[in-house]
């Protein structure tokens, strides 16, 4: 079984795709309040300028360099920038198939803030994205939507490769051994997976696998598989065998 990050994401993104839609490109000056969408998340790419980002009941974020700011779920916020200099952003709405049951949306923290230079492989994508965002070429919005989706996938890779997520599904997918069991369950949820079979995939003893899985993901392998089957499209899992 391959251990590449792409393989770890394939089943998730194939069965629970994420779709982006541009909703802002340009400067923000002074105070900007963002209405929270009824569902889905939002991705903000700060190309230039300084921002203070405030959320109710949380410490403010101070952004002083090109950064990515991602909200997997609706969250009220306001951006504060210099009234004259402002800040330049490109922003997209993200819709997760499955809504609140989408496993990716549920696995991420309320806010993710990352410097753009820290995300490997995004330089060419971001250069094209910002060029398209601040011009009016033919087919601009359709292309931008796809570019935002590519940036989102790169963000997921970054979070897994750096171990930035400390618990839950993405933490398990970052684990050098546990991820093999997760890929197997994600790709073949209808199979009658036993604890012994999953442990063998990971090259671990039954007890070590069970304890590592629980401490990393916060649930037993059986409970995780049952939850995955429930969220999986019904045509892929006609009945619960576990």
Phi and psi restraints in degrees (value plus and minus 20) as a CYANA .aco file:
   2 UNK   PHI     -94.1   -54.1
   2 UNK   PSI     127.5   167.5
   3 UNK   PHI    -130.2   -90.2
   3 UNK   PSI      -6.1    33.9
   4 UNK   PHI     -86.9   -46.9
   4 UNK   PSI     134.6   174.6
   5 UNK   PHI     -84.2   -44.2
   5 UNK   PSI     -53.9   -13.9
   6 UNK   PHI     -79.0   -39.0
   6 UNK   PSI     -63.6   -23.6
   7 UNK   PHI     -83.4   -43.4
   7 UNK   PSI     -55.7   -15.7
   8 UNK   PHI     -86.2   -46.2
   8 UNK   PSI     -46.3    -6.3
   9 UNK   PHI    -117.4   -77.4
   9 UNK   PSI     -37.1     2.9
  10 UNK   PHI     -76.8   -36.8
  10 UNK   PSI     -71.2   -31.2
  11 UNK   PHI     -83.0   -43.0
  11 UNK   PSI     -59.6   -19.6
  12 UNK   PHI     -82.4   -42.4
  12 UNK   PSI     -70.7   -30.7
  13 UNK   PHI     -96.1   -56.1
  13 UNK   PSI     -43.3    -3.3
  14 UNK   PHI     -94.7   -54.7
  14 UNK   PSI     -64.2   -24.2
  15 UNK   PHI    -112.2   -72.2
  15 UNK   PSI     -40.3    -0.3
  16 UNK   PHI    -150.4  -110.4
  16 UNK   PSI      46.9    86.9
  17 UNK   PHI     -85.1   -45.1
  17 UNK   PSI     136.4   176.4
  18 UNK   PHI    -137.0   -97.0
  18 UNK   PSI     110.8   150.8
  19 UNK   PHI    -138.9   -98.9
  19 UNK   PSI     112.7   152.7
  20 UNK   PHI    -125.2   -85.2
  20 UNK   PSI     132.0   172.0
  21 UNK   PHI    -165.1  -125.1
  21 UNK   PSI      97.7   137.7
  22 UNK   PHI     -78.1   -38.1
  22 UNK   PSI     114.7   154.7
  23 UNK   PHI    -151.0  -111.0
  23 UNK   PSI     -28.1    11.9
  24 UNK   PHI    -177.7  -137.7
  24 UNK   PSI     120.2   160.2
  25 UNK   PHI    -169.4  -129.4
  25 UNK   PSI     107.7   147.7
  26 UNK   PHI     117.9   157.9
  26 UNK   PSI    -180.6  -140.6
  27 UNK   PHI    -110.9   -70.9
  27 UNK   PSI     128.2   168.2
  28 UNK   PHI    -142.0  -102.0
  28 UNK   PSI     109.6   149.6
  29 UNK   PHI    -145.8  -105.8
  29 UNK   PSI     120.7   160.7
  30 UNK   PHI      53.7    93.7
  30 UNK   PSI    -154.7  -114.7
  31 UNK   PHI    -125.8   -85.8
  31 UNK   PSI     106.8   146.8
  32 UNK   PHI    -144.6  -104.6
  32 UNK   PSI     100.0   140.0
  33 UNK   PHI    -117.1   -77.1
  33 UNK   PSI     112.6   152.6
  34 UNK   PHI    -121.4   -81.4
  34 UNK   PSI     103.6   143.6
  35 UNK   PHI     -89.5   -49.5
  35 UNK   PSI     115.1   155.1
  36 UNK   PHI     -98.6   -58.6
  36 UNK   PSI     110.5   150.5
  37 UNK   PHI     -88.4   -48.4
  37 UNK   PSI     139.4   179.4
  38 UNK   PHI     -85.9   -45.9
  38 UNK   PSI     -50.5   -10.5
  39 UNK   PHI    -172.0  -132.0
  39 UNK   PSI     149.6   189.6
  40 UNK   PHI      61.7   101.7
  40 UNK   PSI    -192.9  -152.9
  41 UNK   PHI    -149.0  -109.0
  41 UNK   PSI    -196.5  -156.5
  42 UNK   PHI    -159.6  -119.6
  42 UNK   PSI     124.5   164.5
  43 UNK   PHI    -142.2  -102.2
  43 UNK   PSI     102.2   142.2
  44 UNK   PHI    -134.1   -94.1
  44 UNK   PSI     108.2   148.2
  45 UNK   PHI    -131.6   -91.6
  45 UNK   PSI      94.2   134.2
  46 UNK   PHI    -111.4   -71.4
  46 UNK   PSI      90.4   130.4
  47 UNK   PHI    -104.2   -64.2
  47 UNK   PSI     -57.2   -17.2
  48 UNK   PHI    -175.7  -135.7
  48 UNK   PSI     127.3   167.3
  49 UNK   PHI      82.2   122.2
  49 UNK   PSI     154.7   194.7
  50 UNK   PHI    -131.3   -91.3
  50 UNK   PSI     122.8   162.8
  51 UNK   PHI    -155.9  -115.9
  51 UNK   PSI     123.9   163.9
  52 UNK   PHI    -131.9   -91.9
  52 UNK   PSI     106.9   146.9
  53 UNK   PHI    -133.4   -93.4
  53 UNK   PSI     102.0   142.0
  54 UNK   PHI    -131.6   -91.6
  54 UNK   PSI     116.6   156.6
  55 UNK   PHI    -145.4  -105.4
  55 UNK   PSI     122.9   162.9
  56 UNK   PHI     -77.9   -37.9
  56 UNK   PSI     107.3   147.3
  57 UNK   PHI      53.8    93.8
  57 UNK   PSI      -9.0    31.0
  58 UNK   PHI    -149.1  -109.1
  58 UNK   PSI     139.7   179.7
  59 UNK   PHI     -87.8   -47.8
  59 UNK   PSI     124.6   164.6
  60 UNK   PHI     -91.2   -51.2
  60 UNK   PSI     128.8   168.8
  61 UNK   PHI    -118.6   -78.6
  61 UNK   PSI     117.2   157.2
  62 UNK   PHI    -135.2   -95.2
  62 UNK   PSI      96.8   136.8
  63 UNK   PHI    -131.7   -91.7
  63 UNK   PSI      99.8   139.8
  64 UNK   PHI    -143.3  -103.3
  64 UNK   PSI     -11.1    28.9
  65 UNK   PHI    -167.2  -127.2
  65 UNK   PSI     144.4   184.4
  66 UNK   PHI     -72.3   -32.3
  66 UNK   PSI     104.7   144.7
  67 UNK   PHI    -164.6  -124.6
  67 UNK   PSI     141.9   181.9
  68 UNK   PHI    -130.3   -90.3
  68 UNK   PSI     111.9   151.9
  69 UNK   PHI    -145.4  -105.4
  69 UNK   PSI      98.9   138.9
  70 UNK   PHI    -145.0  -105.0
  70 UNK   PSI     113.6   153.6
  71 UNK   PHI    -140.1  -100.1
  71 UNK   PSI      88.2   128.2
  72 UNK   PHI     -93.7   -53.7
  72 UNK   PSI     -39.2     0.8
  73 UNK   PHI    -155.0  -115.0
  73 UNK   PSI     140.3   180.3
  74 UNK   PHI     -77.2   -37.2
  74 UNK   PSI     112.3   152.3
  75 UNK   PHI    -173.5  -133.5
  75 UNK   PSI     104.1   144.1
  76 UNK   PHI     -84.6   -44.6
  76 UNK   PSI     123.7   163.7
  77 UNK   PHI    -184.2  -144.2
  77 UNK   PSI     143.7   183.7
  78 UNK   PHI    -162.0  -122.0
  78 UNK   PSI     123.8   163.8
  79 UNK   PHI    -122.9   -82.9
  79 UNK   PSI     113.6   153.6
  80 UNK   PHI    -140.6  -100.6
  80 UNK   PSI     100.8   140.8
  81 UNK   PHI    -152.8  -112.8
  81 UNK   PSI     150.2   190.2
  82 UNK   PHI     -80.5   -40.5
  82 UNK   PSI     112.1   152.1
  83 UNK   PHI     -81.3   -41.3
  83 UNK   PSI     -48.0    -8.0
  84 UNK   PHI    -117.5   -77.5
  84 UNK   PSI     -73.1   -33.1
  85 UNK   PHI     -92.8   -52.8
  85 UNK   PSI     -59.1   -19.1
  86 UNK   PHI      43.8    83.8
  86 UNK   PSI    -186.4  -146.4
  87 UNK   PHI    -161.9  -121.9
  87 UNK   PSI     128.2   168.2
  88 UNK   PHI    -126.9   -86.9
  88 UNK   PSI     104.9   144.9
  89 UNK   PHI    -156.0  -116.0
  89 UNK   PSI     135.7   175.7
  90 UNK   PHI    -143.8  -103.8
  90 UNK   PSI     110.1   150.1
  91 UNK   PHI    -151.6  -111.6
  91 UNK   PSI     124.5   164.5
  92 UNK   PHI    -155.2  -115.2
  92 UNK   PSI     126.5   166.5
  93 UNK   PHI    -107.1   -67.1
  93 UNK   PSI     115.1   155.1
  94 UNK   PHI    -133.0   -93.0
  94 UNK   PSI     109.7   149.7
  95 UNK   PHI    -131.7   -91.7
  95 UNK   PSI     104.4   144.4
  96 UNK   PHI    -119.0   -79.0
  96 UNK   PSI     102.4   142.4
  97 UNK   PHI     -78.7   -38.7
  97 UNK   PSI     113.2   153.2
  98 UNK   PHI      75.7   115.7
  98 UNK   PSI     -27.1    12.9
  99 UNK   PHI      39.2    79.2
  99 UNK   PSI    -151.2  -111.2
 100 UNK   PHI     -84.7   -44.7
 100 UNK   PSI     -39.5     0.5
 101 UNK   PHI    -107.0   -67.0
 101 UNK   PSI     -22.9    17.1
 102 UNK   PHI     -82.3   -42.3
 102 UNK   PSI     104.2   144.2
 103 UNK   PHI     -85.8   -45.8
 103 UNK   PSI     -47.9    -7.9
 104 UNK   PHI     -90.7   -50.7
 104 UNK   PSI     -66.7   -26.7
 105 UNK   PHI     -80.0   -40.0
 105 UNK   PSI     -59.9   -19.9
 106 UNK   PHI     -92.6   -52.6
 106 UNK   PSI     -40.5    -0.5
 107 UNK   PHI    -107.5   -67.5
 107 UNK   PSI     -30.6     9.4
 108 UNK   PHI    -120.0   -80.0
 108 UNK   PSI     131.1   171.1
 109 UNK   PHI     -89.7   -49.7
 109 UNK   PSI     150.4   190.4
 110 UNK   PHI     -80.5   -40.5
 110 UNK   PSI     -56.2   -16.2
 111 UNK   PHI    -158.8  -118.8
 111 UNK   PSI     115.6   155.6
 112 UNK   PHI    -142.7  -102.7
 112 UNK   PSI     105.8   145.8
 113 UNK   PHI    -147.7  -107.7
 113 UNK   PSI     100.5   140.5
 114 UNK   PHI    -157.0  -117.0
 114 UNK   PSI     119.2   159.2
 115 UNK   PHI     -86.6   -46.6
 115 UNK   PSI     115.3   155.3
 116 UNK   PHI     -80.8   -40.8
 116 UNK   PSI     -53.1   -13.1
 117 UNK   PHI     -90.7   -50.7
 117 UNK   PSI     -35.6     4.4
 118 UNK   PHI    -105.5   -65.5
 118 UNK   PSI     -29.9    10.1
 119 UNK   PHI    -116.0   -76.0
 119 UNK   PSI      87.1   127.1
 120 UNK   PHI     -82.5   -42.5
 120 UNK   PSI     126.3   166.3
 121 UNK   PHI      59.3    99.3
 121 UNK   PSI     -12.3    27.7
 122 UNK   PHI    -123.5   -83.5
 122 UNK   PSI     -25.3    14.7
 123 UNK   PHI     -77.9   -37.9
 123 UNK   PSI     -69.9   -29.9
 124 UNK   PHI     -86.9   -46.9
 124 UNK   PSI     -59.6   -19.6
 125 UNK   PHI     -83.0   -43.0
 125 UNK   PSI     -65.6   -25.6
 126 UNK   PHI     -87.1   -47.1
 126 UNK   PSI     -57.9   -17.9
 127 UNK   PHI     -80.6   -40.6
 127 UNK   PSI     -65.2   -25.2
 128 UNK   PHI     -88.2   -48.2
 128 UNK   PSI     -61.1   -21.1
 129 UNK   PHI     -80.1   -40.1
 129 UNK   PSI     -67.8   -27.8
 130 UNK   PHI     -87.9   -47.9
 130 UNK   PSI     -55.9   -15.9
 131 UNK   PHI     -81.2   -41.2
 131 UNK   PSI     -65.2   -25.2
 132 UNK   PHI     -89.4   -49.4
 132 UNK   PSI     -58.1   -18.1
 133 UNK   PHI     -83.4   -43.4
 133 UNK   PSI     -54.9   -14.9
 134 UNK   PHI    -127.0   -87.0
 134 UNK   PSI      -0.3    39.7
 135 UNK   PHI    -152.9  -112.9
 135 UNK   PSI     159.9   199.9
 136 UNK   PHI    -149.5  -109.5
 136 UNK   PSI      40.7    80.7
 137 UNK   PHI    -100.1   -60.1
 137 UNK   PSI     138.8   178.8
 138 UNK   PHI     -83.0   -43.0
 138 UNK   PSI     113.1   153.1
 139 UNK   PHI      55.5    95.5
 139 UNK   PSI      -3.5    36.5
 140 UNK   PHI     -75.6   -35.6
 140 UNK   PSI     -73.0   -33.0
 141 UNK   PHI     -87.6   -47.6
 141 UNK   PSI     -58.7   -18.7
 142 UNK   PHI     -82.3   -42.3
 142 UNK   PSI     -61.7   -21.7
 143 UNK   PHI     -88.0   -48.0
 143 UNK   PSI     -61.7   -21.7
 144 UNK   PHI     -81.9   -41.9
 144 UNK   PSI     -59.4   -19.4
 145 UNK   PHI     -78.6   -38.6
 145 UNK   PSI     -63.3   -23.3
 146 UNK   PHI     -88.0   -48.0
 146 UNK   PSI     -56.4   -16.4
 147 UNK   PHI     -87.7   -47.7
 147 UNK   PSI     -59.0   -19.0
 148 UNK   PHI     -81.7   -41.7
 148 UNK   PSI     -60.0   -20.0
 149 UNK   PHI     -83.6   -43.6
 149 UNK   PSI     -58.6   -18.6
 150 UNK   PHI     -85.0   -45.0
 150 UNK   PSI     -61.0   -21.0
 151 UNK   PHI     -83.1   -43.1
 151 UNK   PSI     -58.8   -18.8
 152 UNK   PHI     -82.3   -42.3
 152 UNK   PSI     -63.0   -23.0
 153 UNK   PHI     -83.0   -43.0
 153 UNK   PSI     -61.3   -21.3
 154 UNK   PHI     -82.4   -42.4
 154 UNK   PSI     -56.7   -16.7
 155 UNK   PHI     -83.3   -43.3
 155 UNK   PSI     -64.7   -24.7
 156 UNK   PHI     -80.3   -40.3
 156 UNK   PSI     -62.9   -22.9
 157 UNK   PHI     -78.4   -38.4
 157 UNK   PSI     -65.8   -25.8
 158 UNK   PHI     -80.7   -40.7
 158 UNK   PSI     -65.7   -25.7
 159 UNK   PHI     -83.0   -43.0
 159 UNK   PSI     -57.1   -17.1
 160 UNK   PHI     -95.8   -55.8
 160 UNK   PSI     -62.6   -22.6
 161 UNK   PHI     -88.5   -48.5
 161 UNK   PSI     -49.9    -9.9
 162 UNK   PHI    -112.6   -72.6
 162 UNK   PSI     -26.7    13.3
 163 UNK   PHI      46.6    86.6
 163 UNK   PSI       8.8    48.8
 164 UNK   PHI     -88.8   -48.8
 164 UNK   PSI     -43.5    -3.5
 165 UNK   PHI    -115.9   -75.9
 165 UNK   PSI     100.0   140.0
 166 UNK   PHI    -109.5   -69.5
 166 UNK   PSI     -33.8     6.2
 167 UNK   PHI    -171.1  -131.1
 167 UNK   PSI     143.2   183.2
 168 UNK   PHI      68.9   108.9
 168 UNK   PSI    -187.4  -147.4
 169 UNK   PHI     -79.2   -39.2
 169 UNK   PSI     -66.0   -26.0
 170 UNK   PHI     -86.8   -46.8
 170 UNK   PSI     -51.2   -11.2
 171 UNK   PHI     -85.5   -45.5
 171 UNK   PSI     -59.7   -19.7
 172 UNK   PHI     -85.2   -45.2
 172 UNK   PSI     -57.8   -17.8
 173 UNK   PHI     -93.2   -53.2
 173 UNK   PSI     -34.9     5.1
 174 UNK   PHI    -105.9   -65.9
 174 UNK   PSI     -38.0     2.0
 175 UNK   PHI     -92.6   -52.6
 175 UNK   PSI     112.1   152.1
 176 UNK   PHI     -81.6   -41.6
 176 UNK   PSI     -42.1    -2.1
 177 UNK   PHI    -132.9   -92.9
 177 UNK   PSI     -65.9   -25.9
 178 UNK   PHI     -78.7   -38.7
 178 UNK   PSI     -50.8   -10.8
 179 UNK   PHI     -79.8   -39.8
 179 UNK   PSI     -47.5    -7.5
 180 UNK   PHI     -85.3   -45.3
 180 UNK   PSI     -59.6   -19.6
 181 UNK   PHI     -88.9   -48.9
 181 UNK   PSI     -58.9   -18.9
 182 UNK   PHI     -85.6   -45.6
 182 UNK   PSI     -63.7   -23.7
 183 UNK   PHI     -78.6   -38.6
 183 UNK   PSI     -63.6   -23.6
 184 UNK   PHI     -82.2   -42.2
 184 UNK   PSI     -65.7   -25.7
 185 UNK   PHI     -86.4   -46.4
 185 UNK   PSI     -59.2   -19.2
 186 UNK   PHI     -85.1   -45.1
 186 UNK   PSI     -61.4   -21.4
 187 UNK   PHI    -101.4   -61.4
 187 UNK   PSI     -48.8    -8.8
 188 UNK   PHI    -154.3  -114.3
 188 UNK   PSI      43.7    83.7
 189 UNK   PHI     -86.6   -46.6
 189 UNK   PSI     -42.6    -2.6
 190 UNK   PHI     -94.9   -54.9
 190 UNK   PSI     -35.3     4.7
 191 UNK   PHI     -91.3   -51.3
 191 UNK   PSI     129.1   169.1
 192 UNK   PHI    -103.2   -63.2
 192 UNK   PSI      55.5    95.5
 193 UNK   PHI     -90.6   -50.6
 193 UNK   PSI     110.4   150.4
 194 UNK   PHI    -124.8   -84.8
 194 UNK   PSI     141.4   181.4
 195 UNK   PHI     -79.9   -39.9
 195 UNK   PSI     -60.7   -20.7
 196 UNK   PHI     -83.0   -43.0
 196 UNK   PSI     -62.0   -22.0
 197 UNK   PHI     -85.9   -45.9
 197 UNK   PSI     -62.1   -22.1
 198 UNK   PHI     -87.1   -47.1
 198 UNK   PSI     -61.2   -21.2
 199 UNK   PHI     -81.9   -41.9
 199 UNK   PSI     -60.7   -20.7
 200 UNK   PHI     -83.5   -43.5
 200 UNK   PSI     -59.2   -19.2
 201 UNK   PHI     -78.2   -38.2
 201 UNK   PSI     -55.1   -15.1
 202 UNK   PHI    -108.6   -68.6
 202 UNK   PSI     -24.5    15.5
 203 UNK   PHI      46.8    86.8
 203 UNK   PSI      16.5    56.5
 204 UNK   PHI    -148.9  -108.9
 204 UNK   PSI     137.4   177.4
 205 UNK   PHI     -91.5   -51.5
 205 UNK   PSI     141.7   181.7
 206 UNK   PHI     -76.3   -36.3
 206 UNK   PSI     -67.4   -27.4
 207 UNK   PHI     -90.3   -50.3
 207 UNK   PSI     -62.4   -22.4
 208 UNK   PHI     -84.5   -44.5
 208 UNK   PSI     -61.9   -21.9
 209 UNK   PHI     -81.2   -41.2
 209 UNK   PSI     -68.3   -28.3
 210 UNK   PHI     -81.3   -41.3
 210 UNK   PSI     -63.8   -23.8
 211 UNK   PHI     -88.5   -48.5
 211 UNK   PSI     -61.2   -21.2
 212 UNK   PHI     -85.5   -45.5
 212 UNK   PSI     -60.3   -20.3
 213 UNK   PHI     -82.8   -42.8
 213 UNK   PSI     -67.5   -27.5
 214 UNK   PHI     -84.1   -44.1
 214 UNK   PSI     -64.0   -24.0
 215 UNK   PHI     -89.2   -49.2
 215 UNK   PSI     -50.0   -10.0
 216 UNK   PHI    -105.8   -65.8
 216 UNK   PSI     -65.1   -25.1
 217 UNK   PHI    -118.8   -78.8
 217 UNK   PSI     -33.9     6.1
 218 UNK   PHI      60.5   100.5
 218 UNK   PSI      -5.0    35.0
 219 UNK   PHI    -173.5  -133.5
 219 UNK   PSI     147.4   187.4
 220 UNK   PHI     -99.2   -59.2
 220 UNK   PSI     139.1   179.1
 221 UNK   PHI     -77.1   -37.1
 221 UNK   PSI     -59.6   -19.6
 222 UNK   PHI     -83.8   -43.8
 222 UNK   PSI     -64.0   -24.0
 223 UNK   PHI     -86.4   -46.4
 223 UNK   PSI     -58.4   -18.4
 224 UNK   PHI     -83.8   -43.8
 224 UNK   PSI     -66.2   -26.2
 225 UNK   PHI     -82.7   -42.7
 225 UNK   PSI     -60.9   -20.9
 226 UNK   PHI     -82.1   -42.1
 226 UNK   PSI     -63.8   -23.8
 227 UNK   PHI     -83.9   -43.9
 227 UNK   PSI     -57.7   -17.7
 228 UNK   PHI     -85.8   -45.8
 228 UNK   PSI     -60.7   -20.7
 229 UNK   PHI     -83.3   -43.3
 229 UNK   PSI     -56.7   -16.7
 230 UNK   PHI     -86.0   -46.0
 230 UNK   PSI     -60.6   -20.6
 231 UNK   PHI    -101.7   -61.7
 231 UNK   PSI     -39.0     1.0
 232 UNK   PHI     -87.3   -47.3
 232 UNK   PSI     124.9   164.9
 233 UNK   PHI     -72.5   -32.5
 233 UNK   PSI     116.2   156.2
 234 UNK   PHI     -79.0   -39.0
 234 UNK   PSI     -49.5    -9.5
 235 UNK   PHI     -88.5   -48.5
 235 UNK   PSI     -41.2    -1.2
 236 UNK   PHI    -109.2   -69.2
 236 UNK   PSI     -33.5     6.5
 237 UNK   PHI    -166.8  -126.8
 237 UNK   PSI      64.2   104.2
 238 UNK   PHI     -88.3   -48.3
 238 UNK   PSI     -47.6    -7.6
 239 UNK   PHI    -170.5  -130.5
 239 UNK   PSI     139.0   179.0
 240 UNK   PHI    -109.2   -69.2
 240 UNK   PSI      95.1   135.1
 241 UNK   PHI    -117.8   -77.8
 241 UNK   PSI     -23.8    16.2
